[in-house]
Amino acid sequence: TGTTRMHEVSTEARYNFGKKKAHAAVGAYVRLYDVETPYRSLSGDGRGGGRFDFGYWPTSVFRIRATGELAQPSQVMASEMSLLVSLRLMLEASF
């Protein structure tokens, strides 16, 4: 039971604004899943999505990073769901 196979094709563009200053990235992907459950067997369930990543170093010690993802749910396994959104914010200090 669960995902028996997954394939992903993705692309990403990244730009660095100088060493330890800032970076930005955007990307997109398409995933194909084969899923096996006690009630259903599914092959080639396709989903797409996009990602972003932004990082900023206000000083050489502190870093702020924000990442996120927008994803399509399975129209077969979870047709009641719409767009899935994930956002993360990280604050880091290096000593």
C-alpha positions as CSV (number, residue, x, y, z in Angstrom):
1,T,0.0,0.0,0.0
2,G,1.3,3.5,-0.9
3,T,3.3,5.0,-3.7
4,T,4.9,2.3,-5.7
5,R,6.7,4.5,-8.2
6,M,7.3,8.2,-8.8
7,H,8.9,10.2,-11.6
8,E,9.6,13.9,-11.6
9,V,10.7,16.4,-14.2
10,S,11.7,19.8,-12.8
11,T,13.4,23.0,-13.7
12,E,14.8,25.8,-11.6
13,A,16.3,29.3,-12.1
14,R,18.5,30.7,-9.4
15,Y,20.2,34.1,-9.1
16,N,22.8,35.1,-6.4
17,F,23.1,38.8,-5.5
18,G,26.7,38.6,-4.4
19,K,28.4,36.3,-1.8
20,K,26.4,36.1,1.4
21,K,24.0,38.9,0.4
22,A,20.8,37.4,-1.1
23,H,19.6,34.8,-3.5
24,A,16.3,34.1,-5.3
25,A,15.0,31.0,-7.1
26,V,11.9,29.8,-8.8
27,G,11.1,26.4,-10.2
28,A,8.4,24.2,-11.6
29,Y,7.8,20.5,-11.7
30,V,5.6,17.7,-13.0
31,R,5.3,14.4,-11.1
32,L,3.8,11.1,-12.1
33,Y,2.8,8.6,-9.4
34,D,1.8,5.0,-9.4
35,V,-0.2,4.3,-6.2
36,E,-1.6,1.1,-4.7
37,T,-4.3,1.1,-2.0
38,P,-6.5,-1.7,-0.7
39,Y,-9.4,-0.2,-2.6
40,R,-7.7,1.1,-5.8
41,S,-4.7,0.8,-8.0
42,L,-3.7,3.9,-9.9
43,S,-1.0,4.4,-12.6
44,G,0.3,7.6,-14.1
45,D,-1.5,10.0,-11.7
46,G,0.0,13.4,-12.9
47,R,0.4,16.5,-10.8
48,G,2.2,19.8,-11.3
49,G,3.5,22.6,-9.1
50,G,5.9,25.4,-8.5
51,R,8.5,26.4,-5.9
52,F,10.2,29.6,-4.8
53,D,13.1,30.3,-2.5
54,F,14.4,33.6,-1.2
55,G,17.3,34.1,1.2
56,Y,18.8,37.3,2.6
57,W,21.8,37.9,4.9
58,P,21.3,41.2,6.7
59,T,24.7,40.6,8.4
60,S,27.4,37.9,8.0
61,V,25.9,36.2,11.1
62,F,22.2,36.3,10.5
63,R,20.2,34.8,7.6
64,I,16.5,35.1,6.7
65,R,15.0,32.5,4.3
66,A,11.5,32.1,2.9
67,T,10.5,29.1,0.8
68,G,7.2,28.0,-0.6
69,E,5.5,25.5,-2.9
70,L,2.2,25.5,-4.8
71,A,1.0,22.0,-5.8
72,Q,-1.8,20.4,-7.5
73,P,-3.5,17.6,-5.6
74,S,-4.4,14.3,-7.1
75,Q,-7.7,14.7,-9.0
76,V,-8.4,11.0,-8.6
77,M,-7.3,10.3,-5.0
78,A,-8.3,13.7,-3.5
79,S,-10.7,15.4,-5.9
80,E,-12.3,17.5,-3.1
81,M,-9.0,19.4,-2.6
82,S,-7.9,22.5,-4.6
83,L,-4.5,24.1,-4.7
84,L,-2.0,23.0,-1.9
85,V,0.1,25.8,-0.5
86,S,3.2,25.4,1.7
87,L,5.1,28.4,3.1
88,R,8.1,28.3,5.4
89,L,10.1,31.1,7.1
90,M,13.5,30.5,8.7
91,L,15.7,32.8,10.8
92,E,19.2,31.5,11.4
93,A,22.2,32.8,13.3
94,S,25.7,31.3,12.7
95,F,28.5,31.7,15.4
